Amino acid sequence: MDHVHLYVGISPKISIFEFMAYLKGKSSLIFFDRHPEYCTKWGDRHFWARGYYVATVGNVNEEIVRKYIREQEENDKLEEGIK
């Protein structure tokens, strides 16, 4: 199973739930519009898993978060045997 790491800043006026619903909804519509062959493969146009995990960075700076995401990508490639 693949997963996605995103580092985003959202307005405090928008709830995390609203943002994630918008992000997942719009991105899946765009994906299936550009790749209609997957509509029948996955049925019901489900692209994302139902849940998600969110963490705030608090006192951690942006560079530390970006470094973590890069390292996760590198670890995933090593596990899959991709060079």
C-alpha positions as CSV (number, residue, x, y, z in Angstrom):
1,M,0.0,0.0,0.0
2,D,1.3,3.4,-0.9
3,H,1.1,6.5,1.3
4,V,1.5,10.2,0.9
5,H,3.3,12.7,3.0
6,L,2.2,16.3,2.6
7,Y,3.5,19.4,4.3
8,V,0.8,22.1,4.1
9,G,-0.2,25.3,5.8
10,I,-3.9,26.0,6.1
11,S,-5.8,29.0,7.4
12,P,-7.0,28.6,11.0
13,K,-10.4,29.4,9.7
14,I,-10.5,26.1,7.9
15,S,-10.8,22.9,9.9
16,I,-8.5,20.0,9.2
17,F,-11.5,17.9,8.4
18,E,-12.7,20.4,5.8
19,F,-9.3,20.7,4.2
20,M,-8.8,16.9,4.0
21,A,-12.3,16.4,2.5
22,Y,-11.6,19.0,-0.1
23,L,-8.1,17.7,-0.9
24,K,-9.1,14.1,-1.2
25,G,-12.3,14.9,-3.0
26,K,-10.8,17.2,-5.7
27,S,-7.7,15.1,-6.2
28,S,-9.7,11.9,-6.7
29,L,-12.0,13.7,-9.2
30,I,-9.0,15.0,-11.1
31,F,-7.3,11.6,-11.1
32,F,-10.3,9.7,-12.4
33,D,-11.0,12.4,-15.0
34,R,-7.4,12.0,-16.3
35,H,-7.3,8.2,-15.9
36,P,-10.8,6.9,-16.6
37,E,-9.5,3.4,-17.1
38,Y,-9.2,3.1,-13.3
39,C,-12.9,3.8,-12.7
40,T,-13.8,0.3,-13.5
41,K,-10.7,-1.2,-11.9
42,W,-11.4,0.3,-8.5
43,G,-15.2,0.5,-8.7
44,D,-17.1,3.2,-6.9
45,R,-14.3,5.7,-7.7
46,H,-12.7,5.2,-4.3
47,F,-9.1,6.5,-4.6
48,W,-8.2,7.5,-1.0
49,A,-8.5,5.4,2.2
50,R,-11.3,6.6,4.5
51,G,-8.9,7.9,7.2
52,Y,-5.9,10.1,7.5
53,Y,-3.3,11.1,10.0
54,V,-2.5,14.7,10.8
55,A,0.2,16.1,13.1
56,T,1.1,19.7,13.8
57,V,4.8,20.7,13.8
58,G,4.7,23.0,16.8
59,N,8.3,24.0,17.7
60,V,9.8,22.0,14.8
61,N,10.9,24.1,11.9
62,E,10.0,23.6,8.3
63,E,13.4,22.2,7.3
64,I,13.2,19.4,9.8
65,V,9.7,18.4,8.5
66,R,10.9,18.5,4.9
67,K,14.0,16.4,5.8
68,Y,11.7,13.8,7.5
69,I,9.6,13.6,4.4
70,R,12.6,13.2,2.1
71,E,14.0,10.5,4.3
72,Q,10.7,8.6,4.3
73,E,10.7,8.7,0.5
74,E,14.3,7.4,0.4
75,N,13.4,4.6,2.9
76,D,10.4,3.6,0.8
77,K,12.6,3.3,-2.3
78,L,15.1,1.2,-0.5
79,E,12.4,-1.1,0.8
80,E,11.0,-1.5,-2.8
81,G,14.5,-2.0,-4.3
82,I,14.3,1.2,-6.4
83,K,17.6,2.9,-7.0
